[in-house]
Amino acid sequence: MGNTSAVNSADPIHTNNGNSSAAASPNRGKKVISAKFRTAEKTGVLNLVDQDIKSSSGIWSKLLEPEIVQKLRSVDISSNPLKVLPLELYSLINLKTLICNNCNLQSTQDMTALVRLTTLKLQNNDLEEHTLGPLSQTITHLYLSFNHFKEPPRNIFILPSIIHLDLSGNRLISLEGLEVMVTLMEVNLDDNLLQELPSRLALLVNLKCLSLKMNQIRFNSPINQGQSIPKAIFEETQLDKIELKGNPITNREVMNFEGIQSFLERRKLLKERSFQGGGLLDHSLFGLD
């Protein structure tokens, strides 16, 4: 009986401490989030990174409050276990930047109502070609690295103002359709499974910077037996920087590509116009040893 009494007298103390501690943590979290929303009302910038918020949380209803929905220009909700974006986000009509990296996103819905959105970051999620929903037509910078795309998702093809596209770290084996994105100036295709570039990519007449690091590009394409980077891409685009580090190709082979002289001439002109001068014709610009 003595032992039982001792246990019983001790248990309430431990139980109360545990409940108090467990209750304090969520309360602290709510206070932090409330403070972030108050800051957002003043600055137009909402940072909810790594707050352990789920898409079903009631906290998202704050996005619909008039002082918030009109004010917000930038939202970062990265590193929260969302899977899908909260519906309230799609109502932020004045939003210019939306960052949702590392959120386990499996799909997105129609974003065309976000008529001022220029930068969208959906990196390191679980998106596939058919699960990326329609995008805002105003996007200029789109970051889709480290998802599960085997080819470019079709909903990116109708972005009339896009200039920067990041599809690195996916499983791309094809670039079919990318040629219609004629406003593109910078494209990052690092860390994919590409063996060649399609000649149609030469339709990207504004393209200046192309990164192809860590792919499977050789001098001759194993698919069509021609050179893996077609002549037209060097001659008909504005390409003045190409990164090839980590591919099974050598510097000498790159210099033997048909069309490479057009590329080098642009580099020469760029050097002449540069205030810094020098270094721009160094063949290491391909990223190869």
Stockholm file with secondary structure:
# STOCKHOLM 1.0

chainA/1-289         MGNTSAVNSADPIHTNNGNSSAAASPNRGKKVISAKFRTAEKTGVLNLVDQDIKSSSGIWSKLLEPEIVQKLRSVDISSNPLKVLPLELYSLINLKTLICNNCNLQSTQDMTALVRLTTLKLQNNDLEEHTLGPLSQTITHLYLSFNHFKEPPRNIFILPSIIHLDLSGNRLISLEGLEVMVTLMEVNLDDNLLQELPSRLALLVNLKCLSLKMNQIRFNSPINQGQSIPKAIFEETQLDKIELKGNPITNREVMNFEGIQSFLERRKLLKERSFQGGGLLDHSLFGLD
#=GR chainA/1-289 SS CHHHHHHHHHHHHHHHHHHHHHHHHHHHHHHHHHHHHHHHHHHSEEECTTSCCCTTCGGGGGGGSHHHHTTCCEEECCSSCCSBCCGGGGGCTTCCEEECCSSCCCBCCCCTTCTTCCEEECCSSCCCGGGSCCCCTTCCEEECCSSCCSSCCGGGTTCTTCCEEECTTSCCSCCTTGGGCTTCCEEECCSSCCCCCCGGGGGCTTCCEEECCSSCCCSBCTTTSSBSSCHHHHHHSCCCEEECTTSSCCHHHHHTSTTHHHHHHHHHHHHHHCSSCSSTTCGGGGSCC
#=GC SS_cons         CHHHHHHHHHHHHHHHHHHHHHHHHHHHHHHHHHHHHHHHHHHSEEECTTSCCCTTCGGGGGGGSHHHHTTCCEEECCSSCCSBCCGGGGGCTTCCEEECCSSCCCBCCCCTTCTTCCEEECCSSCCCGGGSCCCCTTCCEEECCSSCCSSCCGGGTTCTTCCEEECTTSCCSCCTTGGGCTTCCEEECCSSCCCCCCGGGGGCTTCCEEECCSSCCCSBCTTTSSBSSCHHHHHHSCCCEEECTTSSCCHHHHHTSTTHHHHHHHHHHHHHHCSSCSSTTCGGGGSCC
//
